[in-house]
Amino acid sequence: MSQVSDRLAQIPSINAILEDRRIEPLLAGHSRDWMTRLSRRMVEGMRKELLTANGPVLERNQLMSALVKRLVDKRNALLEKSWTRVLNGTGVVVHTNLGRSCFPVAAADAAHAVACFNSDLEFDLAEGSRGHRGREVEEKISLLTGAADALVVNNNAAAVWLAVRFLCPGGRVVLSRGEVVAIGGSFRIHEILAETGCTLVEVGTTNRTSLEDYRAALGPETMVLKVHRSNFSVQGFTEDVELADLARLCRETECPLAYDAGSGAIFPYQELGLPSGERLLAEDLSAGPDLITCSGDKLLGGCQAGVILGSEKLVMGLRKHPMRRAFRVDKTTLAALDAIMSLYLAAEDRPAIPTLDQLAQDLDMLSDRAERLLAVLINSAPSNWLGSVVPGHSSVGGGTFSTASIESRLVLWNGPKVELEACHQSLRLGDPALVGRMNQEGLAVDVRTICEEELPLVEEAFRRAWDSMAGTEKTGKAK
């Protein structure tokens, strides 16, 4: 215990740290306040380390130097942007951990414009009075999907919560056990429903739910929720109820029906080379549910948002709900989503949306891109590495088409495993970072998710990683 006390006694005071000649110039103006708070955090971190350390007692000046370095490094890091651009070499088009869908240029420009300047966000210029936020965007969505009306909220989880809370406040929500899903790190459908104040009633089994299972559970103050099985599939001995059949049952029993469509789509999947079986939002609406919710990003190709589709009466009720304000989106989201919807409206064929473009790329285009990338890298690779262009498979990501596999082309590197892993780590720590695939076959970059303009950045990232691995020594030619 005395050794621990001796360690702690050597920690310099906050005032001593702030008076250090290396720190004092960084405290000009209002910086002193937050730098003081940061110093306290650095000291507390050091205290915890010393309480668990088994090494020798450090001198006060050694601890001071260590704390000052940490403080300066942390201060400099805080002054930089807190995100890193990533070159997506994974082949997952709508990658949840990498920001999902990339904006079209028109959407990025629109978001930038309304962020930097005032706009008529909630002002009717013709009338000179307060206007409705997002009404034009919602009109575009309703026209594209065939809904009578639409409402935009901040994400699909909020859309589901609001739809359930509005349709069946404090009531019973009937849901198939096979649709009690968990998506990503925090979206668990039963937990969302619990927060609405409703009671979840699970029917059927994980793999089989029939229309009669639903019928037996319906009654007063009851609604039905159907949820798209995003990110997984149930195969084998299964039974499910079609949305249209469920809608007819709900109309007969006068129980409202909401459908969480997950990704949602406006453009036909089949024209992107994806398998049939997934419906468009317009097709979901024609099946007859009272409300449909979906994400504004993912396969819609837009920004993070939630969309609720339904009748004018129901959507107006949602619009007036007291919790709607808590779920509303900001001006930049509305501007970006508006630009994306305009691209859909104006397009005679596939709109110029990066997510759709990546999914639609053919193998000839991907092969050419992969060969050109390999050609510029081959002479710089470590001499004991083998580079090649090989067939591979991309995935859609983002929920829908959880089992769909799209043929692609990879630039694959084989070599000593420890070197491949070191290279991949170095690639991930670059700026921009490059995230590829590391598995038994080697280190690969799927060029489906690397756009043409990013090829020089990929080349630079590999050269930087290889230089880091070999120091300043020039690497030899690959086999």
Secondary structure, 3 states (H helix, E strand, C coil): CHHHHHHHHCCCCHHHHHCCCCCHHHCCCCHHHHHHHHHHHHHHHHHHHHHHCCCCCCCHHHHHHHHHHHHHHHHHHHCCCCCCCEEECCCEEECHHHCCCCCCHHHHHHHHHHHHCCCCCCEECCCCEECCCCHHHHHHHHHHHCCCEEEEECCHHHHHHHHHHHHCCCCEEEEEHHHCCEECCCEEHHHHHHHCCCEEEEECCCCECCHHHHHHHCCCCEEEEEECCCCCCCCCCCECCCHHHHHHHHHHHCCCEEEECCCCCCCCHHHHCCCCCCCCHHHHHHCCCCEEEEECCHHHCCCCCEEEEECHHHHHHHHHCCCCHHHCCCHHHHHHHHHHHHHHHHCCCCCCCHHHHHHHCCHHHHHHHHHHHHHHHCCCCCCCCEEEEEEEEEEEECCCCCCCCEEEEEEEEECCHHHHHHHHHHHHCCCCEEECEEECCEEEEEHHHCCHHHHHHHHHHHHHHHHHHHCCCCCCCCC
